[in-house]
Amino acid sequence: MKITVIGAGAVGATTADNIARKNFAEEVILLDIKEGFAEGKAQDMMQTAALLGFDTKIKGVTNDYLQTAGSSIAVITSGIPRKPGMTREELIGTNANIVKGVVDNLVKYSPDIIIIVVSNPMDTMTYLAYKSSGLPKNRIIGMGGALDSSRFKYQLANKLNASPGDLNAIVIGGHGDTTMIPLINKATWNSIPVKDFLEENEKEEIVQKTMVGGATLTALIGTSAWYAPGAATAAMVESIALNQNKLFTASVYLEGELDESDICIGVPVIINKNGWDKVVPIQLDEEEKAKFKASATAVRAMNAVLTESNII
Ligand SMILES: NC(=O)c1ccc[n+]([C@@H]2O[C@H](COP(=O)([O-])OP(=O)(O)OC[C@H]3O[C@@H](n4cnc5c(N)ncnc54)[C@H](O)[C@@H]3O)[C@@H](O)[C@H]2O)c1
């Protein structure tokens, strides 16, 4: 299987690295517009193959989409990252034009491709990719919930002094500091509700820390994070490539699910060889429903920029 990763920056290179280490793909094409950049990153990663024991071939290319022809899956990470104090929303104008151009090129050379969108503001970029690509809705997936859910589990594990892998917890809604919804009342520690172990103020603290997880790292590092985003994206790619039917929360195009339509926003979905196969029905309580509605309203406001700026 051939997989393309667009953008050889922090998240794109880490995604390619994680895919190669998992050793399920024959070839990863890493593409960037910066001359020689993807080639250099690919060579560096290939020089770990003998040490790490993988056979995946990573090939770096400079803006040459012919090399991506016949890809089954593409990951879009191209764009500018969030700077300290910058909201994901502020990224929209620059990244929309980049993502649109990339989608056109990917579909031209790989008409049957499944696209995972990572570039921010991710829900809006996923909506843009769906609208501009002409691909069936199940072949466009936004990566945000997989990362936010992993950050949620990290916060829960810290508080409970537990193993992160023992936590079962998801984040739905938009992929933004104020729009994501960590579903703490549905989270479990190996089937036991975490709320049995936590005071109200502790639950609130975990939810808040999860919501500002990305911004916290941006303030510390000076740019947005890449290890967890790359690992989360590679896990989704693996679930498609190996038809694993894993449940992730991901941003997908809704047509009535959770009472929302004509929007891409984070909901639980099954990821397999078809892309996202179905939205998993989830019962939300009244408070969760209200938060989801507010989140959708915020995402829609960002989507409106696309039409106002004549991008779609
Ligand atoms: N969805 C998420 O959960 C999540 C998490 C982290 C980062 N992000 C987003 O991912 C994107 C990438 O972040 P990063 O830290 O890797 O940034 P980065 O600056 O390290 O890498 C971006 C790369 O894209 C390249 N690029 C720009 N325009 C291009 C084009 N037209 N074609 C091909 N390549 C192009 C740049 O040359 C650069 O190498 C940002 O938008 C960031 O906000 C999303």
The ligand as a Tripos MOL2 file, in Angstrom:
@<TRIPOS>MOLECULE
LIG
   44    48     1     0     0
SMALL
NO_CHARGES

@<TRIPOS>ATOM
      1 N1         -5.5280   18.4250   13.8580 N.am      1 LIG1
      2 C1         -4.6680   18.4040   14.8510 C.2       1 LIG1
      3 O1         -4.9240   17.7970   15.8940 O.2       1 LIG1
      4 C2         -3.3450   19.1270   14.7190 C.ar      1 LIG1
      5 C3         -2.3070   18.9260   15.6490 C.ar      1 LIG1
      6 C4         -1.1020   19.5930   15.4540 C.ar      1 LIG1
      7 C5         -0.9270   20.4530   14.3660 C.ar      1 LIG1
      8 N2         -1.9670   20.6370   13.5070 N.ar      1 LIG1
      9 C6         -1.8390   21.5080   12.3290 C.3       1 LIG1
     10 O2         -1.0560   20.8000   11.3570 O.3       1 LIG1
     11 C7         -0.4300   21.7380   10.4940 C.3       1 LIG1
     12 C8          1.0710   21.4340   10.4010 C.3       1 LIG1
     13 O3          1.7040   21.6580   11.6430 O.3       1 LIG1
     14 P1          3.2940   21.4780   11.7710 P.3       1 LIG1
     15 O4          3.6220   21.7000   13.1840 O.co2     1 LIG1
     16 O5          3.7070   20.2040   11.0980 O.co2     1 LIG1
     17 O6          3.7980   22.6920   10.8800 O.3       1 LIG1
     18 P2          5.2330   22.8340   10.1460 P.3       1 LIG1
     19 O7          5.3940   24.2640    9.8220 O.co2     1 LIG1
     20 O8          6.2850   22.1420   10.9310 O.co2     1 LIG1
     21 O9          5.0170   22.0090    8.7930 O.3       1 LIG1
     22 C9          4.1550   22.4290    7.7780 C.3       1 LIG1
     23 C10         4.8290   22.0750    6.4740 C.3       1 LIG1
     24 O10         3.8940   22.3120    5.4080 O.3       1 LIG1
     25 C11         4.6600   22.7200    4.3070 C.3       1 LIG1
     26 N3          3.7990   23.3450    3.3170 N.ar      1 LIG1
     27 C12         3.2670   24.5990    3.3200 C.ar      1 LIG1
     28 N4          2.5230   24.7780    2.2090 N.ar      1 LIG1
     29 C13         2.5830   23.6300    1.5190 C.ar      1 LIG1
     30 C14         2.0120   23.1820    0.3050 C.ar      1 LIG1
     31 N5          1.2170   23.9750   -0.4210 N.pl3     1 LIG1
     32 N6          2.2950   21.9300   -0.1150 N.ar      1 LIG1
     33 C15         3.0740   21.0990    0.6030 C.ar      1 LIG1
     34 N7          3.6450   21.4630    1.7600 N.ar      1 LIG1
     35 C16         3.4020   22.7100    2.2190 C.ar      1 LIG1
     36 C17         5.7040   23.6500    4.8850 C.3       1 LIG1
     37 O11         6.8010   23.8350    3.9990 O.3       1 LIG1
     38 C18         6.0750   22.9200    6.1680 C.3       1 LIG1
     39 O12         7.1970   22.0700    6.0050 O.3       1 LIG1
     40 C19        -0.7580   23.1260   11.0810 C.3       1 LIG1
     41 O13        -1.8740   23.6620   10.4120 O.3       1 LIG1
     42 C20        -1.1100   22.8130   12.5220 C.3       1 LIG1
     43 O14        -1.9130   23.7940   13.1060 O.3       1 LIG1
     44 C21        -3.1610   19.9950   13.6560 C.ar      1 LIG1
@<TRIPOS>BOND
     1     1     2 1
     2     2     3 2
     3     2     4 1
     4     4     5 ar
     5     4    44 ar
     6     5     6 ar
     7     6     7 ar
     8     7     8 ar
     9     8     9 1
    10     8    44 ar
    11     9    10 1
    12     9    42 1
    13    10    11 1
    14    11    12 1
    15    11    40 1
    16    12    13 1
    17    13    14 1
    18    14    15 2
    19    14    16 1
    20    14    17 1
    21    17    18 1
    22    18    19 2
    23    18    20 1
    24    18    21 1
    25    21    22 1
    26    22    23 1
    27    23    24 1
    28    23    38 1
    29    24    25 1
    30    25    26 1
    31    25    36 1
    32    26    27 ar
    33    26    35 ar
    34    27    28 ar
    35    28    29 ar
    36    29    30 ar
    37    29    35 ar
    38    30    31 1
    39    30    32 ar
    40    32    33 ar
    41    33    34 ar
    42    34    35 ar
    43    36    37 1
    44    36    38 1
    45    38    39 1
    46    40    41 1
    47    40    42 1
    48    42    43 1
@<TRIPOS>SUBSTRUCTURE
     1 LIG1         1 GROUP 0 **** ****
